[in-house]
Amino acid sequence: MTGERRDDTFDSIAFLEEAVQYPSHEDVGPMREFLHETLTDRGLEAQIDDGGNVLAARGPPEADAETHVVLNTHIDTVSPHVPFERTTDDSGTDAVRGRGSCDAKGPLAAILSAFFTVEPVDGRVTLAITPDEEVLSTGAYELVSDEDAPTRNADAVIVGEPTGLDVCTAAKGRFQGTIHLSGANAHAAEPETGTNAVAALEPVLESIRTFEEREDSPPAHPQLGAATLTPTVVEGGEATNQVPADCALTVDRRSVPPETADEFHESLTAHLRAAVPDDVDVEFHFTDRPTPFLEAWETDPDARVVDVLADAAGGDVRPFTAATEASYFAADAPTVVFGPGVLADEEGAVAHAPREYVRVADVRAAARALETTLSELLA
């Protein structure tokens, strides 16, 4: 059984108001210390590991726990910092505004409320808050790479992101790389004496448009739809009167299960080679990064964590529209993305935008749903 709830209450909104006032787009240190102090002030043994993750747990040791649930979100934000503001609009909607209010300090406030409130007896709940989700996910990768990490062997993982209180069970992956074309310089007055790498972009762009039409292309995902491949940045040529020998085209891949990064690399390279003239060398390289790309992931919509959380929150079960660190956790345990706030509303972008906000009522509703979910999962 789960046990009784704690008598001392945690004010999730007061925590959120203070958290938003810690800029964490360039340095998560002050915000991380604030989070660490919030945990230790309540008598919990919290640690900051080598990857910069803030970790804490409640309940029996993992070996003795009947069920183990991991709560995860991140404390870093994108630039620029947007100052905190508490507002009430004409309709009476109470909101916390500022950078990180919905992505993802609002979800963090709700997660902390549930973590503090439920007193596990037979089950274990682990809090794992990462420092680098918006850039390279170094913290989350440290967790999933460490055989002794406290998040290993979980029975369920709940990742806090702004989902509008919906339970998200899948998301596309994101890969980025550059296509390099190599030809031979020549005078532009006699272009036939060279090999024009920029001109070779024409079949490359056509091959990108037809990439999903190849025979081995993965079918559209039932929740996420089709994968996409988008050209984003192009560079080439050095002089206006010279046939260019080099050209580079960066592409953005939004993958769907079961495609992996290695499979995409192999398929795109072969597709390009078949399209580009033989006198042009073509190579595709992923953008260098110290951690794996966030690949596409999915959790069975009938998994217990999905049913319990969706029933508690009253929202829909759907895919998430952005890449998240859930990608790292989903390989080992049923994983969902959930939280207050939205990426965008009827007026436009919310997360990562100057008008970022989260409704106070939604933070409290998310906290209640998470508390109920933990109570049932750990029972």
C-alpha positions in Angstrom: 0.0 0.0 0.0 1.0 3.6 -0.4 0.5 5.0 3.1 -0.8 8.2 4.4 -0.2 11.7 2.9 2.2 14.1 4.6 0.7 16.7 6.9 3.1 19.5 5.8 2.0 21.0 2.6 4.1 22.2 -0.3 3.1 25.4 -2.0 3.7 24.6 -5.6 2.8 28.1 -6.8 5.1 29.9 -4.4 7.9 27.6 -5.5 7.1 28.3 -9.2 7.1 32.0 -8.6 10.5 31.9 -7.1 11.9 29.4 -9.6 11.0 31.5 -12.6 13.0 34.3 -11.1 16.2 32.2 -11.4 17.5 32.7 -14.9 18.6 29.2 -16.1 19.3 29.8 -19.8 23.1 30.1 -19.5 23.8 28.8 -16.0 21.5 26.4 -14.2 23.7 26.6 -11.0 21.5 29.0 -8.9 18.3 27.2 -9.9 19.8 23.9 -9.2 20.9 25.0 -5.7 17.4 26.4 -5.1 15.9 23.0 -6.0 18.4 21.2 -3.9 17.7 23.4 -0.9 14.0 22.9 -1.4 14.5 19.1 -1.1 17.0 19.2 1.8 14.9 21.7 3.8 12.2 19.0 3.9 14.6 16.5 5.4 15.3 14.6 2.2 18.7 13.3 1.1 19.2 15.0 -2.2 22.3 14.8 -4.3 23.8 16.4 -7.4 25.5 13.7 -9.5 28.5 14.0 -11.9 26.1 14.8 -14.7 24.6 17.8 -12.8 21.3 16.0 -12.2 19.4 16.6 -8.9 18.3 13.2 -7.5 16.2 12.2 -4.5 14.0 9.2 -3.7 11.3 8.2 -1.3 10.2 4.7 -0.2 12.1 1.5 0.4 15.4 0.6 -1.4 14.9 -0.3 -5.0 15.7 -3.9 -4.4 12.8 -4.1 -1.9 10.3 -1.9 -3.7 7.3 -3.6 -5.4 7.0 -0.8 -7.9 9.4 2.0 -8.9 8.2 5.2 -10.6 10.6 7.9 -11.9 9.6 11.6 -12.1 11.7 13.6 -14.5 11.8 17.1 -15.9 14.5 19.7 -16.6 15.5 23.1 -15.1 17.3 24.7 -18.0 15.5 27.1 -20.3 16.1 28.8 -23.7 17.4 32.3 -24.2 16.5 35.1 -23.5 15.4 35.2 -19.9 11.9 36.6 -19.5 11.2 38.2 -16.1 8.6 36.8 -13.7 5.1 38.3 -13.5 1.9 37.1 -11.9 -1.2 38.3 -13.8 -4.9 37.9 -13.8 -6.7 38.6 -17.2 -10.2 40.0 -17.9 -11.6 36.5 -17.6 -10.2 36.0 -14.2 -7.5 33.6 -15.3 -4.6 33.6 -12.8 -1.2 32.9 -14.5 2.5 32.8 -13.7 4.5 34.4 -16.6 8.2 34.4 -17.4 10.8 32.1 -19.0 10.4 28.6 -17.8 7.0 29.1 -16.4 5.6 26.3 -18.6 8.8 24.8 -20.0 9.5 23.3 -17.6 9.3 24.8 -14.1 5.5 24.6 -14.0 5.7 20.9 -14.6 8.5 20.7 -12.0 6.3 22.5 -9.4 3.6 19.9 -10.0 6.0 17.0 -9.8 7.5 18.3 -6.6 4.0 18.6 -5.0 3.3 15.0 -5.8 6.7 13.8 -4.7 6.4 15.5 -1.3 2.7 14.6 -0.7 2.6 10.9 -1.3 4.3 8.8 1.4 5.3 5.5 -0.3 5.6 2.4 1.9 5.9 -0.6 -0.5 6.8 1.3 -3.6 9.6 3.7 -4.5 9.5 7.1 -6.3 12.7 8.7 -7.7 13.0 12.3 -8.6 15.5 13.0 -11.4 15.8 16.6 -12.6 18.2 17.2 -15.5 20.2 20.3 -16.3 20.7 20.3 -20.1 17.5 19.2 -21.9 17.3 22.2 -24.2 20.7 21.7 -25.7 22.5 18.3 -25.5 20.7 16.3 -22.8 24.0 15.5 -21.1 22.3 15.0 -17.7 19.7 12.5 -19.0 22.3 10.6 -21.0 24.4 10.3 -17.9 21.5 8.7 -16.1 20.6 6.2 -18.7 24.3 5.3 -19.3 25.1 4.6 -15.7 24.4 1.1 -14.7 24.1 2.2 -11.1 21.9 5.2 -11.7 18.8 5.4 -9.5 16.5 5.7 -12.5 17.4 2.2 -13.8 14.9 -0.6 -13.7 11.9 1.7 -13.3 8.4 0.4 -13.8 7.2 3.7 -15.2 8.7 7.1 -16.0 6.7 10.4 -16.1 8.5 13.3 -17.9 7.3 16.8 -17.1 6.6 19.0 -20.1 3.8 21.4 -21.1 1.1 19.1 -22.5 -2.1 20.9 -21.5 -2.8 18.1 -19.0 -2.9 15.5 -21.8 -0.9 12.3 -21.5 1.5 11.9 -24.3 2.7 8.4 -25.3 4.9 9.1 -28.3 7.0 11.7 -30.0 9.1 12.1 -33.1 12.8 12.0 -32.9 15.1 14.8 -34.2 18.3 14.2 -36.2 20.5 16.9 -37.8 23.3 16.5 -40.2 25.0 18.0 -43.3 25.2 16.8 -46.8 28.6 17.6 -48.3 29.0 17.8 -52.1 32.5 18.0 -53.7 33.3 18.8 -57.3 36.1 20.7 -59.0 36.9 24.4 -59.4 37.0 26.0 -62.8 36.7 29.5 -64.4 33.0 30.4 -64.7 33.7 31.4 -68.4 34.4 27.7 -69.1 32.1 25.9 -66.6 32.3 22.6 -68.5 36.0 22.2 -67.4 34.9 22.0 -63.7 32.4 20.1 -61.6 29.8 22.4 -60.1 28.9 21.3 -56.5 26.2 23.9 -56.2 24.5 22.7 -59.3 24.5 19.3 -57.8 22.0 20.6 -55.2 19.3 20.2 -57.8 19.2 16.4 -57.6 19.9 16.5 -53.9 16.8 18.6 -53.2 14.8 16.3 -55.4 16.0 13.3 -53.6 15.0 15.0 -50.3 11.5 15.5 -51.6 11.2 11.9 -52.7 13.0 10.4 -49.6 9.7 9.1 -48.1 8.7 7.5 -51.4 11.5 4.8 -51.4 10.5 1.2 -50.9 12.1 0.8 -47.5 10.7 4.0 -46.1 9.0 3.4 -42.7 5.2 3.7 -42.9 3.4 6.6 -41.3 3.0 6.1 -37.5 -0.6 5.7 -36.3 -0.1 8.6 -33.8 2.7 10.7 -35.2 2.0 10.5 -38.9 4.9 10.5 -41.4 8.5 11.3 -40.9 9.8 14.5 -42.4 13.1 15.6 -43.9 13.6 19.3 -44.3 16.6 21.3 -45.9 17.4 24.2 -43.6 20.8 25.8 -44.3 23.0 25.9 -47.4 26.5 27.1 -48.0 28.6 27.0 -51.1 31.0 28.8 -53.5 33.8 31.2 -52.8 33.9 33.6 -55.8 31.3 34.9 -58.1 33.3 34.0 -61.2 34.4 30.5 -60.2 32.7 27.1 -60.6 32.2 26.1 -56.9 33.9 22.9 -55.8 32.1 22.6 -52.5 28.6 22.9 -51.2 27.0 21.9 -47.9 23.3 21.4 -47.1 22.1 21.0 -43.6 18.9 18.9 -43.1 16.5 18.4 -40.2 15.0 14.9 -39.8 11.9 14.3 -37.7 11.7 10.5 -37.4 8.9 8.1 -36.4 9.3 4.7 -34.7 10.9 2.4 -35.4 13.5 4.4 -37.4 16.9 4.8 -35.6 19.6 7.3 -36.2 21.8 4.7 -37.8 19.1 3.5 -40.1 18.3 7.0 -41.2 22.0 7.7 -42.0 22.3 4.6 -44.1 19.1 5.2 -46.0 19.8 8.8 -46.8 23.4 8.2 -47.9 22.3 5.5 -50.3 19.4 7.6 -51.6 21.7 10.6 -52.2 24.4 8.5 -53.9 21.8 7.2 -56.4 20.6 10.7 -57.2 23.9 12.7 -57.5 26.0 12.6 -60.7 29.0 10.2 -60.5 31.5 13.1 -60.9 30.3 14.7 -57.6 31.3 13.2 -54.3 28.6 13.1 -51.7 28.8 12.4 -48.0 26.3 12.8 -45.1 27.5 13.4 -41.6 25.5 13.9 -38.4 26.2 17.1 -36.5 28.8 16.4 -33.9 27.5 16.2 -30.3 28.6 14.4 -27.2 25.2 12.6 -26.7 23.0 10.6 -28.9 20.2 12.4 -30.8 16.7 12.1 -29.3 15.2 9.3 -31.3 11.5 8.7 -31.8 9.8 6.8 -29.0 6.4 5.3 -28.2 4.7 3.7 -25.2 1.8 1.4 -25.5 -1.3 3.6 -25.0 -2.8 0.7 -22.9 0.1 0.8 -20.4 -1.1 1.1 -16.8 0.7 4.5 -16.2 -1.2 5.9 -19.2 -4.6 4.7 -18.0 -4.1 5.8 -14.5 -2.7 9.3 -15.3 -5.2 10.0 -18.1 -8.1 9.1 -15.8 -6.7 11.3 -13.0 -6.0 14.3 -15.2 -9.1 14.0 -17.4 -7.2 14.9 -20.6 -6.6 13.2 -23.9 -4.0 10.5 -24.7 -2.0 11.8 -27.7 1.5 12.2 -29.1 3.8 15.0 -28.0 4.8 17.4 -30.8 8.4 18.2 -29.6 11.5 16.1 -29.0 12.0 15.3 -25.3 14.3 13.4 -23.0 11.5 10.8 -22.7 13.4 9.4 -25.7 16.2 8.2 -23.5 13.9 6.7 -20.8 11.4 5.0 -23.0 13.8 2.3 -24.1 13.8 0.9 -20.5 10.3 1.5 -19.1 6.8 2.7 -20.1 7.2 6.4 -20.4 4.8 9.3 -20.7 5.0 13.1 -21.1 2.7 15.1 -18.9 2.3 18.5 -17.4 0.6 21.9 -17.1 1.0 24.6 -19.7 1.0 24.4 -23.5 3.6 24.8 -26.3 1.2 27.1 -28.1 -2.3 28.5 -27.7 -4.9 30.2 -30.0 -2.8 33.3 -30.1 0.5 31.6 -31.0 3.7 30.3 -29.4 3.8 30.1 -25.6 6.8 27.9 -24.7 10.2 29.5 -25.7 8.3 32.7 -26.6 8.3 36.2 -24.9 4.7 35.6 -23.7 5.5 32.3 -21.9 3.0 31.5 -19.1 1.2 28.7 -17.2 -2.2 28.9 -15.6 -2.1 28.5 -11.8 -5.1 26.3 -11.9 -3.4 23.9 -14.3 -0.3 23.6 -12.1 -2.5 22.6 -9.2 -4.5 20.2 -11.4 -1.4 18.6 -12.6 -0.1 18.2 -9.1 -3.4 16.5 -8.0 -3.3 14.2 -11.0 0.3 13.1 -10.3 -0.5 12.6 -6.6 -3.4 10.3 -7.5 -1.3 8.5 -10.1 1.5 7.8 -7.7 -0.9 6.6 -5.0 -2.4 4.1 -7.4 0.9 3.0 -9.1 2.7 2.5 -5.8 -0.2 0.7 -4.1 
